[in-house]
Amino acid sequence: MGITFRKETFRDDFTFKNSPEHIRRFPFPFHEDSYMYAVNIEPHVVGPKGSVLENLIDVDEHYVAEMQDRALVLAEDPLRCQSLPHMTLAGWDLLELLMEQQALGYPEHFTLTRDGDRWRWINRPLGIDDTFTFGDTSTLPYGPMEYITRQSQGDFCILDQRDGNLWMDAGMVTTQADWSLDFDIGMNFFEWHAPVPLAHEKGIFVRALKFLTNIQQGKPARRLNWTMTINPRLDTSPENYHKWGPDRATVTPENVGDKVHLRVELQSFWRLPRSNGIVFPIRCYLIKMDELVTQPKWARRLHRVIRDLPDELANYKGLTRYRPTLVEWLSKLDDGRTTSPGF
Ligand code: HEM
């Protein structure tokens, strides 16, 4: 059976919500009652049926609405999608990867047919049926990276690997947690991570870079990251800070459950075959507190994580202003029981 795509918005009237099935599959990111940065990278292999890992590139009920939101962001600000001239081949690599994975995971929605370099791509949810020549940009309406990432959930950075480092030389970034592709374009791994507190001192980025530069084709890796967002807004970019920053001052004990969202990023890392680049999809999942606390073990654990989060992390993630209100609200759902590790 195919996915039923929701009609919803991530701005203005904010009609986004998760179905009960999507609440259950939410990638809750905490393995214990506290949180600190770590090199939490593991092989990106297929997981249980019905989970967000059932397919390596996940498509869900929010697909169509997310693609509509991306189109709105790009119409206002085309610099959310940039590719330096030497990255076009990596863009074709990414197009192949995303078409193959989406067609493999969701044959009822996507079909890829190849006859040598002549490719036909059918995307039923978005009403697209295009035939093009692989490697010939003039046969597509956009460059290859932009073409396929207008049809794929999540943000994408493509990194060029040279001089033992990774360089952010291309990307489609419209659903980011307060960082800017236009600012970071052309930076290396240490430069774009410069604002992150505590992690540099722990040697996390040196070890992570070593791991990433050794990733092999066909052996992707993944990690989870998280933050919080007020209202189910996908585009929390610095460029639009004036639209969403003030929302943080609107949280009250009465509206916490509706307004405060946990924002989890399923990040994966893939070696690209022709360009030797790395693609970094950042797939964002949102869940409001009222939905999250339907799972009592999540409510209990989230309370402890947010209560005990180091101030540096809370500041960096932008939680400081409403943290006391959120902790007070969550505390009522924490019965003090010992939690088991994992889940
Ligand atoms: C944050 C990109 C891989 C750990 C960030 C930020 C960017 C970014 C743009 C926001 C920085 C800012 O505040 O401006 C990337 C890219 C990666 C990558 C493109 C892949 C090549 C990793 C890996 C790790 C890591 C492998 C660790 C093992 C972090 C941490 C933060 C961060 C801890 C702070 C997140 C938070 O507290 O919300 N990353 N990253 N990153 N990154 Fe990465």
Boltz pocket constraint, residues with backbone or C-beta under 6 A from the ligand:
constraints:
  - pocket:
      binder: B
      contacts: [[A, 37], [A, 38], [A, 39], [A, 40], [A, 41], [A, 157], [A, 159], [A, 166], [A, 168], [A, 177], [A, 178], [A, 179], [A, 180], [A, 184], [A, 192], [A, 193], [A, 194], [A, 195], [A, 196], [A, 199], [A, 204], [A, 208], [A, 209], [A, 212], [A, 223], [A, 225], [A, 226], [A, 227], [A, 278], [A, 280], [A, 313], [A, 316], [A, 317]]
      max_distance: 6.0
